[in-house]
Amino acid sequence: MTKDNNAIIWQGESLIDGGPTVAIISGLTSPSKNGKTGPMAQVDIIRSDVHPYEAVKLGLDHSICGDCSFRGSQCYVNVVFGPGMKYKAMLNGNIPVMTPEQAGAMLKAKNIGCRTGAYGDPFAVPLEIWQRLHKAADTFSTSYTHQWQRPDFDPGLFEYSMASVDPDNTVEQLQALYPTARYYRVTKTYDDIDPSTEVRCPSKNDAGERVLQCADCKLCDGALKAKNVVILEDE
């Protein structure tokens, strides 16, 4: 078993706009210490030809984010750190190439889940890659996609990814297209939750204290049969 913590599991043309794109998984030997997610592997989807920070400045992040409402300066991800560090390591030849099956086998050996699209939308990568990775891993994943309104969207992605819903992509629009798809909705207040179909993200309590990590919660696994998840936009 390789000792490499990071690996390129796919490189090619983005399914969003054809731009050069790469999917890099990390946490294969040392799972993430991210305070929210807990010990999970993370997959960043980035442009392969330009630093993520420059991609945002030039609008080239469309290849990996599409028309996401939080793209660019509104995104919660600091692209200089995780995605940027992976990009530099890739340029320096320090990230090996693995098949999705090889990476998945390492996740299975560690019995850890995968945050599929810690940065970037999983739709940018062929669905086959996620199918191969997660079949080999045989663990849970957390993932979200904003691309469900595209005419070429493959609903097979909902096996791994929840539909991301926000003020520009409403629940009503989603259910008109995919009535059974689970979603992850961003809101300004939990007062608008529909308790019959939705539950607030349980990661924090009312005092704003972290009480549960994604690695233990698993509620955002696209394949899970459960209520939809709602989270405050600043959490």
C-alpha positions as a Markdown table, in Angstrom:
| # | Residue | x | y | z |
|---|---|---|---|---|
| 1 | Met | 0.0 | 0.0 | 0.0 |
| 2 | Thr | 1.4 | 3.4 | -1.0 |
| 3 | Lys | 2.4 | 5.9 | 1.7 |
| 4 | Asp | 1.2 | 8.8 | -0.4 |
| 5 | Asn | -1.4 | 11.0 | 1.3 |
| 6 | Asn | -2.5 | 12.7 | -1.9 |
| 7 | Ala | -3.3 | 11.4 | -5.4 |
| 8 | Ile | -4.6 | 12.5 | -8.7 |
| 9 | Ile | -7.6 | 10.3 | -9.5 |
| 10 | Trp | -8.7 | 12.0 | -12.7 |
| 11 | Gln | -7.5 | 14.6 | -15.2 |
| 12 | Gly | -9.3 | 15.8 | -18.3 |
| 13 | Glu | -11.8 | 18.2 | -19.7 |
| 14 | Ser | -14.4 | 19.6 | -17.3 |
| 15 | Leu | -17.9 | 18.4 | -18.0 |
| 16 | Ile | -19.1 | 21.9 | -17.2 |
| 17 | Asp | -17.3 | 23.8 | -19.9 |
| 18 | Gly | -14.4 | 21.7 | -21.2 |
| 19 | Gly | -11.6 | 23.5 | -19.3 |
| 20 | Pro | -8.6 | 21.5 | -18.2 |
| 21 | Thr | -9.4 | 20.0 | -14.8 |
| 22 | Val | -8.0 | 17.7 | -12.2 |
| 23 | Ala | -9.5 | 15.9 | -9.2 |
| 24 | Ile | -7.0 | 15.4 | -6.3 |
| 25 | Ile | -7.8 | 13.3 | -3.3 |
| 26 | Ser | -6.1 | 13.9 | 0.1 |
| 27 | Gly | -6.2 | 12.2 | 3.5 |
| 28 | Leu | -5.5 | 8.8 | 2.2 |
| 29 | Thr | -3.0 | 8.0 | 4.9 |
| 30 | Ser | -3.6 | 11.0 | 7.3 |
| 31 | Pro | -7.3 | 11.9 | 7.3 |
| 32 | Ser | -8.2 | 15.6 | 7.4 |
| 33 | Lys | -8.2 | 17.4 | 10.7 |
| 34 | Asn | -10.9 | 19.8 | 9.5 |
| 35 | Gly | -12.8 | 20.8 | 12.6 |
| 36 | Lys | -16.2 | 20.5 | 10.9 |
| 37 | Thr | -15.8 | 17.4 | 8.8 |
| 38 | Gly | -13.6 | 15.4 | 11.2 |
| 39 | Pro | -11.3 | 12.6 | 9.9 |
| 40 | Met | -12.3 | 12.2 | 6.2 |
| 41 | Ala | -10.6 | 12.2 | 2.9 |
| 42 | Gln | -11.1 | 15.3 | 0.8 |
| 43 | Val | -11.4 | 15.6 | -3.0 |
| 44 | Asp | -10.6 | 19.0 | -4.5 |
| 45 | Ile | -11.6 | 19.7 | -8.1 |
| 46 | Ile | -9.4 | 22.4 | -9.6 |
| 47 | Arg | -8.2 | 23.8 | -12.9 |
| 48 | Ser | -5.0 | 22.0 | -13.9 |
| 49 | Asp | -3.5 | 24.9 | -15.8 |
| 50 | Val | -3.7 | 27.8 | -13.4 |
| 51 | His | -3.5 | 28.4 | -9.7 |
| 52 | Pro | -7.0 | 28.3 | -8.0 |
| 53 | Tyr | -6.6 | 31.9 | -6.9 |
| 54 | Glu | -5.8 | 33.1 | -10.4 |
| 55 | Ala | -8.7 | 31.0 | -11.7 |
| 56 | Val | -11.1 | 32.8 | -9.4 |
| 57 | Lys | -9.7 | 36.2 | -10.5 |
| 58 | Leu | -9.9 | 35.4 | -14.2 |
| 59 | Gly | -13.3 | 33.7 | -14.0 |
| 60 | Leu | -11.8 | 30.4 | -15.0 |
| 61 | Asp | -13.2 | 28.8 | -11.9 |
| 62 | His | -16.4 | 28.4 | -13.9 |
| 63 | Ser | -14.9 | 25.1 | -15.1 |
| 64 | Ile | -15.1 | 23.6 | -11.6 |
| 65 | Cys | -17.9 | 25.7 | -10.0 |
| 66 | Gly | -20.3 | 26.3 | -12.9 |
| 67 | Asp | -22.8 | 29.0 | -12.1 |
| 68 | Cys | -22.8 | 28.4 | -8.3 |
| 69 | Ser | -24.2 | 31.3 | -6.4 |
| 70 | Phe | -21.3 | 31.2 | -4.0 |
| 71 | Arg | -18.6 | 31.0 | -6.7 |
| 72 | Gly | -15.6 | 33.3 | -6.3 |
| 73 | Ser | -15.5 | 35.7 | -3.4 |
| 74 | Gln | -18.7 | 34.3 | -1.9 |
| 75 | Cys | -17.2 | 30.8 | -1.6 |
| 76 | Tyr | -16.4 | 29.5 | 1.9 |
| 77 | Val | -13.2 | 27.8 | 0.7 |
| 78 | Asn | -10.0 | 29.7 | 1.0 |
| 79 | Val | -8.4 | 28.6 | -2.4 |
| 80 | Val | -4.9 | 29.8 | -1.4 |
| 81 | Phe | -4.7 | 27.0 | 1.2 |
| 82 | Gly | -6.1 | 23.5 | 0.4 |
| 83 | Pro | -6.7 | 23.8 | -3.3 |
| 84 | Gly | -3.7 | 26.1 | -3.8 |
| 85 | Met | -1.3 | 23.9 | -2.0 |
| 86 | Lys | -2.5 | 20.8 | -4.0 |
| 87 | Tyr | -2.0 | 22.7 | -7.2 |
| 88 | Lys | 1.6 | 23.7 | -6.3 |
| 89 | Ala | 2.4 | 20.1 | -5.2 |
| 90 | Met | 1.0 | 18.9 | -8.5 |
| 91 | Leu | 3.2 | 21.3 | -10.5 |
| 92 | Asn | 6.3 | 20.1 | -8.5 |
| 93 | Gly | 5.5 | 16.5 | -9.4 |
| 94 | Asn | 4.8 | 15.6 | -5.8 |
| 95 | Ile | 1.3 | 14.1 | -6.3 |
| 96 | Pro | 1.2 | 10.6 | -7.8 |
| 97 | Val | -1.5 | 9.4 | -10.1 |
| 98 | Met | -3.8 | 6.6 | -8.8 |
| 99 | Thr | -6.8 | 4.9 | -10.2 |
| 100 | Pro | -10.1 | 5.6 | -8.3 |
| 101 | Glu | -10.0 | 1.9 | -7.3 |
| 102 | Gln | -6.5 | 2.3 | -5.7 |
| 103 | Ala | -7.6 | 5.4 | -3.8 |
| 104 | Gly | -10.9 | 3.8 | -2.8 |
| 105 | Ala | -9.0 | 0.7 | -1.4 |
| 106 | Met | -7.0 | 3.0 | 0.9 |
| 107 | Leu | -10.2 | 4.6 | 2.2 |
| 108 | Lys | -11.6 | 1.2 | 2.8 |
| 109 | Ala | -8.5 | 0.1 | 4.7 |
| 110 | Lys | -8.8 | 3.2 | 6.9 |
| 111 | Asn | -12.6 | 2.9 | 7.1 |
| 112 | Ile | -13.0 | 6.6 | 6.5 |
| 113 | Gly | -15.5 | 8.5 | 4.4 |
| 114 | Cys | -14.8 | 11.0 | 1.6 |
| 115 | Arg | -15.8 | 14.6 | 1.1 |
| 116 | Thr | -16.3 | 14.5 | -2.6 |
| 117 | Gly | -15.9 | 18.1 | -3.8 |
| 118 | Ala | -14.3 | 19.8 | -0.8 |
| 119 | Tyr | -13.7 | 22.4 | -3.5 |
| 120 | Gly | -15.3 | 22.3 | -6.9 |
| 121 | Asp | -18.5 | 20.6 | -8.1 |
| 122 | Pro | -18.4 | 16.8 | -8.6 |
| 123 | Phe | -20.4 | 17.2 | -11.8 |
| 124 | Ala | -17.2 | 18.6 | -13.5 |
| 125 | Val | -15.8 | 15.1 | -13.2 |
| 126 | Pro | -17.2 | 12.1 | -15.1 |
| 127 | Leu | -19.7 | 10.2 | -12.9 |
| 128 | Glu | -17.8 | 7.0 | -13.6 |
| 129 | Ile | -14.9 | 8.2 | -11.5 |
| 130 | Trp | -17.1 | 8.6 | -8.5 |
| 131 | Gln | -18.7 | 5.3 | -9.1 |
| 132 | Arg | -15.4 | 3.5 | -9.2 |
| 133 | Leu | -14.0 | 5.4 | -6.2 |
| 134 | His | -16.9 | 4.8 | -3.9 |
| 135 | Lys | -17.5 | 1.2 | -5.0 |
| 136 | Ala | -13.9 | 0.4 | -4.0 |
| 137 | Ala | -14.1 | 2.5 | -0.8 |
| 138 | Asp | -17.4 | 1.0 | 0.4 |
| 139 | Thr | -17.8 | 3.8 | 2.9 |
| 140 | Phe | -19.9 | 6.9 | 3.1 |
| 141 | Ser | -19.4 | 10.2 | 1.2 |
| 142 | Thr | -20.6 | 13.8 | 1.6 |
| 143 | Ser | -21.1 | 15.8 | -1.5 |
| 144 | Tyr | -23.2 | 18.6 | -3.0 |
| 145 | Thr | -23.8 | 19.7 | -6.6 |
| 146 | His | -25.3 | 23.0 | -8.0 |
| 147 | Gln | -25.5 | 21.6 | -11.5 |
| 148 | Trp | -28.8 | 19.9 | -11.4 |
| 149 | Gln | -30.5 | 22.5 | -13.6 |
| 150 | Arg | -28.3 | 21.8 | -16.5 |
| 151 | Pro | -29.9 | 19.9 | -19.4 |
| 152 | Asp | -27.0 | 17.5 | -19.5 |
| 153 | Phe | -27.1 | 16.7 | -15.8 |
| 154 | Asp | -27.0 | 13.0 | -14.9 |
| 155 | Pro | -29.2 | 12.2 | -12.0 |
| 156 | Gly | -27.0 | 9.3 | -11.2 |
| 157 | Leu | -24.8 | 11.8 | -9.4 |
| 158 | Phe | -27.5 | 11.9 | -6.7 |
| 159 | Glu | -26.3 | 8.5 | -5.5 |
| 160 | Tyr | -23.3 | 10.4 | -4.0 |
| 161 | Ser | -24.3 | 14.1 | -4.0 |
| 162 | Met | -27.1 | 16.1 | -2.5 |
| 163 | Ala | -28.6 | 18.8 | -4.6 |
| 164 | Ser | -27.4 | 22.2 | -3.4 |
| 165 | Val | -30.2 | 24.7 | -3.0 |
| 166 | Asp | -30.0 | 28.4 | -2.4 |
| 167 | Pro | -32.0 | 31.5 | -3.2 |
| 168 | Asp | -31.1 | 31.2 | -6.9 |
| 169 | Asn | -31.9 | 27.5 | -7.0 |
| 170 | Thr | -35.0 | 26.8 | -5.1 |
| 171 | Val | -36.5 | 23.6 | -3.7 |
| 172 | Glu | -39.6 | 24.0 | -6.0 |
| 173 | Gln | -37.3 | 24.1 | -9.1 |
| 174 | Leu | -35.5 | 21.0 | -7.9 |
| 175 | Gln | -38.6 | 19.0 | -7.1 |
| 176 | Ala | -40.1 | 19.9 | -10.5 |
| 177 | Leu | -37.1 | 18.2 | -12.1 |
| 178 | Tyr | -36.2 | 15.5 | -9.6 |
| 179 | Pro | -39.0 | 15.0 | -7.1 |
| 180 | Thr | -37.1 | 12.4 | -5.0 |
| 181 | Ala | -33.7 | 14.1 | -4.9 |
| 182 | Arg | -32.4 | 15.0 | -1.4 |
| 183 | Tyr | -31.1 | 18.5 | -1.0 |
| 184 | Tyr | -28.8 | 20.7 | 1.1 |
| 185 | Arg | -30.3 | 24.1 | 1.5 |
| 186 | Val | -28.6 | 27.3 | 2.7 |
| 187 | Thr | -30.8 | 29.8 | 4.6 |
| 188 | Lys | -30.5 | 33.0 | 6.6 |
| 189 | Thr | -32.7 | 31.6 | 9.5 |
| 190 | Tyr | -33.8 | 28.3 | 10.7 |
| 191 | Asp | -37.3 | 29.7 | 11.2 |
| 192 | Asp | -38.1 | 28.6 | 7.6 |
| 193 | Ile | -37.5 | 24.9 | 8.1 |
| 194 | Asp | -40.3 | 22.6 | 7.1 |
| 195 | Pro | -40.1 | 19.9 | 9.9 |
| 196 | Ser | -41.9 | 17.4 | 7.8 |
| 197 | Thr | -39.1 | 17.2 | 5.2 |
| 198 | Glu | -36.2 | 19.1 | 6.6 |
| 199 | Val | -33.8 | 19.1 | 9.5 |
| 200 | Arg | -31.2 | 21.7 | 10.5 |
| 201 | Cys | -27.5 | 20.7 | 10.2 |
| 202 | Pro | -26.7 | 19.2 | 13.6 |
| 203 | Ser | -23.0 | 20.2 | 13.6 |
| 204 | Lys | -23.6 | 23.1 | 16.0 |
| 205 | Asn | -25.9 | 23.7 | 18.9 |
| 206 | Asp | -28.0 | 26.9 | 19.5 |
| 207 | Ala | -25.0 | 28.5 | 21.2 |
| 208 | Gly | -22.9 | 28.0 | 18.0 |
| 209 | Glu | -20.7 | 25.4 | 19.5 |
| 210 | Arg | -19.5 | 22.5 | 17.4 |
| 211 | Val | -21.1 | 19.3 | 18.8 |
| 212 | Leu | -21.0 | 16.9 | 15.8 |
| 213 | Gln | -18.6 | 16.3 | 12.9 |
| 214 | Cys | -19.6 | 15.1 | 9.4 |
| 215 | Ala | -17.5 | 12.0 | 9.9 |
| 216 | Asp | -19.9 | 10.9 | 12.7 |
| 217 | Cys | -23.1 | 12.5 | 11.3 |
| 218 | Lys | -23.1 | 11.2 | 7.7 |
| 219 | Leu | -26.4 | 12.9 | 7.0 |
| 220 | Cys | -25.1 | 14.5 | 3.8 |
| 221 | Asp | -24.4 | 11.2 | 2.1 |
| 222 | Gly | -26.3 | 11.4 | -1.1 |
| 223 | Ala | -27.4 | 7.8 | -1.0 |
| 224 | Leu | -28.9 | 8.1 | 2.5 |
| 225 | Lys | -32.7 | 7.9 | 2.9 |
| 226 | Ala | -33.3 | 10.8 | 5.3 |
| 227 | Lys | -34.7 | 14.3 | 5.6 |
| 228 | Asn | -33.2 | 17.2 | 3.7 |
| 229 | Val | -30.5 | 19.3 | 5.4 |
| 230 | Val | -30.7 | 23.0 | 6.1 |
| 231 | Ile | -27.8 | 25.1 | 7.2 |
| 232 | Leu | -27.2 | 28.8 | 8.0 |
| 233 | Glu | -25.2 | 30.6 | 5.4 |
| 234 | Asp | -22.5 | 31.6 | 7.9 |
| 235 | Glu | -21.9 | 28.1 | 9.3 |
